[in-house]
Amino acid sequence: MSWSSGKDSAVALHEVRQHAAAEIVGLLTTVTETFERVAMHAVRETLVERQAEKLGFPPSSGQKVMIQVDKKVDKL
C-alpha cells in the first residue's frame, strides 16, 4: 500500500483492514536519498519504519528499491 506516513494513509489502511477489501502485505513510501525523509511529509525514514512495525508489518530488512527520477521533462 502506498504510505505517506500521514493520517490519510492511516485511515485508508484502517478502512481496507476493516472491510477486508484486500490483503495489505507492506507499505511503499517515497524517501529522499539525500535527506532520508519521506517526500510527502518530510518525516524521518526511521519514523516510517516504526509505524510499519506498530502496524504489524515485518521489518524491511534494509531492502530498498532505488528509483532515480529524472527532473527533465521532454517535450512531446
N, C-alpha and C positions, 0 to 999 in steps of 0.2 A: 504494500500500500504506500502511496506517496505520502510523505510525512514532513511537514514544515516545522514541527516542534511546537506549534501553537494550538490554541483552543479549538479551532475549526477542524484540524486533523484529529484531535482527541474526540470530538463529538462524532465525526464521521466513523471513526473506528468503533466507538461505542454503539452507534446505530447498526453497523454491519454485524457486530457481535450479538446484539440484542435480537435481530431478526434473522440471524443465520443466513444472510444473503450470500455469503461467500466465506471461504476459509482464508484468513489472512495469515501468511506464514512469515512475514517480515516487513520491515519498513525501509523505504527508499527515500533518501534525503540528499539534497544537493548541498555540498560543503565547499567553501572556497579553499583552494590549495594553499594560498599564501597565509591566510589568517586562521585556517581551520575552524571556521564558523559557518553556521547554517546560512545559506544565501538569503533566505526569506526574512529571518528574524535576527540574524547576527548573534545567535547564542552559540556558545562553545560546543564543539563536537562531543565533548565528554558529557554534556547535559543530555544530548540525544541518546547516547549510549545508556545512560542511567534511566531515561524514560523508557527505552525499549526493554531493559531488564525488568523494570517495575511492571510493565505491561505484559510480561510473560514471554517475551521473545528471547531466543538464545543469543549469547554474545556474538558479535560479528567475527570474532577471532582475527581481527585486523584485516579482513578481506574487504577490499575496496575496489570499485570499478572506476577507473580513471578515464574521464571523457574530457577532452580539451575542446572547448567551444571557440571556434574562430570568430573574432569580433568583426571581421569584414563581411559585408553582405554584397554579393554580386548582383548587379542589376539584371533583371530578366529581360 
